[in-house]
Amino acid sequence: MIDKEIHRITQKKFADKNRNYYRNKNKIHNLKNKLNGYASKKQKEYAKRNPEKIKAHNFANRTKQKGNKCKMCSTKKNLEFHHTNYKKNQGITICKGHHEKC
């Protein structure tokens, strides 16, 4: 029991002492990923396998940001884009509650 408390206190001291170091390290890592265009190899592989879906997702994100509202209940919160056709970028903007029902 005492060993666990000593270990916990030691960890807390280490974390307090090195917090800024790890924050900066994470920021640099995230910036490198952004500069490369993707956060991971899996995302690159997914994009190669599904180019139509990537285009559709990008279209949906742009559409969602234009201040749309849910076509069913007119709310502007928790909006998502429901794809009716991925290849033609067709779909509607609806709230999360209605999207789960689709």
C-alpha positions as CSV (number, residue, x, y, z in Angstrom):
1,M,0.0,0.0,0.0
2,I,2.8,2.4,0.9
3,D,4.7,1.4,-2.2
4,K,1.7,2.3,-4.4
5,E,1.4,5.7,-2.8
6,I,5.1,6.5,-3.2
7,H,4.8,5.4,-6.8
8,R,1.8,7.6,-7.4
9,I,3.5,10.6,-5.8
10,T,6.6,10.0,-7.9
11,Q,4.6,9.8,-11.1
12,K,2.7,13.0,-10.2
13,K,6.0,14.9,-9.6
14,F,7.4,13.6,-12.9
15,A,4.3,14.6,-14.8
16,D,4.3,18.1,-13.2
17,K,8.0,18.5,-14.0
18,N,7.7,17.3,-17.6
19,R,4.2,18.4,-18.6
20,N,5.3,21.2,-21.0
21,Y,7.9,18.9,-22.7
22,Y,5.2,16.3,-23.6
23,R,2.7,18.9,-24.6
24,N,5.2,20.4,-27.1
25,K,6.2,16.9,-28.3
26,N,2.6,16.1,-29.1
27,K,2.1,19.5,-30.8
28,I,5.1,18.8,-33.1
29,H,3.9,15.3,-33.8
30,N,0.4,16.6,-34.7
31,L,1.9,19.3,-36.9
32,K,4.0,16.8,-38.8
33,N,0.9,14.7,-39.5
34,K,-1.0,17.7,-40.7
35,L,1.8,18.7,-43.1
36,N,1.8,15.2,-44.5
37,G,-1.9,15.4,-45.2
38,Y,-2.9,12.4,-43.1
39,A,-2.7,11.4,-39.5
40,S,-1.8,7.7,-40.1
41,K,-1.0,5.0,-42.7
42,K,-4.4,3.5,-42.2
43,Q,-6.1,6.8,-43.4
44,K,-3.8,6.8,-46.5
45,E,-4.8,3.2,-47.3
46,Y,-8.5,3.9,-46.8
47,A,-8.2,7.0,-49.1
48,K,-6.6,4.9,-51.8
49,R,-9.2,2.2,-51.5
50,N,-12.2,4.5,-51.4
51,P,-11.6,7.7,-53.4
52,E,-15.3,8.3,-54.0
53,K,-16.0,8.2,-50.3
54,I,-13.2,10.6,-49.5
55,K,-14.6,13.1,-52.0
56,A,-18.1,12.5,-50.5
57,H,-16.9,13.1,-47.0
58,N,-15.1,16.3,-48.0
59,F,-18.2,17.5,-49.8
60,A,-20.3,16.6,-46.7
61,N,-18.0,18.6,-44.4
62,R,-18.1,21.6,-46.6
63,T,-21.9,21.4,-46.8
64,K,-22.3,21.0,-43.1
65,Q,-20.3,24.1,-42.4
66,K,-22.5,26.4,-44.5
67,G,-25.0,27.0,-41.7
68,N,-27.5,24.4,-42.8
69,K,-30.2,23.0,-40.6
70,C,-31.8,19.6,-40.2
71,K,-34.2,18.9,-43.0
72,M,-36.6,17.1,-40.7
73,C,-36.7,19.2,-37.5
74,S,-34.9,22.4,-38.4
75,T,-32.3,22.3,-35.6
76,K,-28.8,23.6,-36.2
77,K,-27.1,21.4,-33.5
78,N,-25.3,18.1,-34.1
79,L,-25.6,18.1,-37.8
80,E,-24.5,15.2,-40.0
81,F,-24.7,14.6,-43.7
82,H,-26.6,11.5,-44.8
83,H,-25.3,10.2,-48.1
84,T,-28.0,8.9,-50.4
85,N,-25.4,8.4,-53.2
86,Y,-21.7,8.5,-52.6
87,K,-20.6,8.6,-56.3
88,K,-22.8,11.7,-57.1
89,N,-22.3,13.4,-53.7
90,Q,-26.0,13.4,-53.1
91,G,-27.5,13.6,-49.7
92,I,-29.2,15.6,-47.0
93,T,-28.1,17.4,-43.9
94,I,-29.9,16.0,-40.8
95,C,-29.3,16.0,-37.1
96,K,-27.6,13.1,-35.3
97,G,-30.9,11.8,-33.9
98,H,-32.5,11.5,-37.3
99,H,-29.3,10.1,-38.8
100,E,-29.3,7.2,-36.4
101,K,-32.8,6.3,-37.5
102,C,-31.9,6.2,-41.2
